[in-house]
Amino acid sequence: MKNQLLIALGVVVVFFALIFGSWAWKYYTAPIQGKVDAEVQIESAQSRIQWYNHFHDLCSVVESNKESLRVQQMLLESSESNDERIRIRANIGGIKAQISRNVNRYNADAAKDYTAARFKDGDLPYQLSIDGETYCN
């Protein structure tokens, strides 16, 4: 009877030691495992393609918006109607807001060295500017 009690007590102690050991192992290796999991996710094919396309798409949008802005400014210079000038000025304001929003987004993502910026095409500009030309090659 005494041996059975000692065996049962030993099984319970081993059981709790395994549970605690498992928890301790997860606790102490969590930072390492987290870094590995993050790296696997960041370096995945889906992530690479998505960020690569993201930068090209944003750059192209800014380039197109700047061209639209030039066209609207030319129309403003040649317009004769006051109502038309009001409409064109509203268009210009909206296009400038779009340019600003997309330039800020591109630049913020380009600054994310640990994640997004790794996959920005080297032929794209490092950062975009609200003013001046934008070329996306």
GITA-V598729 format. One record per pair of residues at least 24 apart in sequence whose C-alpha atoms are under 8 Angstrom apart, sorted by sequence separation. I is the first residue (numbers start at 0). J is the second residue. D is the distance in whole Angstrom. If there is no record, write none. Layout:
# GITA-V598729
I_J_D + I_J_D
This chain:
# GITA-V598729
102_127_6 + 68_94_6 + 102_128_7 + 67_94_8 + 68_95_7 + 102_129_6 + 65_94_8 + 64_94_6 + 99_129_6 + 98_129_6 + 64_97_7 + 65_98_7 + 64_98_6 + 61_98_6 + 61_101_6 + 60_101_8 + 61_102_7 + 57_101_6 + 58_102_8 + 57_102_8 + 58_105_7 + 57_105_6 + 54_105_7 + 50_115_6 + 54_119_6 + 55_120_8 + 58_123_8 + 50_116_8 + 54_120_8 + 51_118_5 + 65_132_8 + 50_118_6 + 51_119_5 + 55_123_8 + 65_133_8 + 50_119_7 + 51_120_6 + 54_123_8 + 58_127_8 + 48_118_8 + 62_132_8 + 47_118_6 + 62_133_5 + 61_133_7 + 62_134_7 + 41_114_6 + 62_135_7 + 58_133_8 + 58_134_8 + 59_135_6 + 58_135_6 + 55_135_7
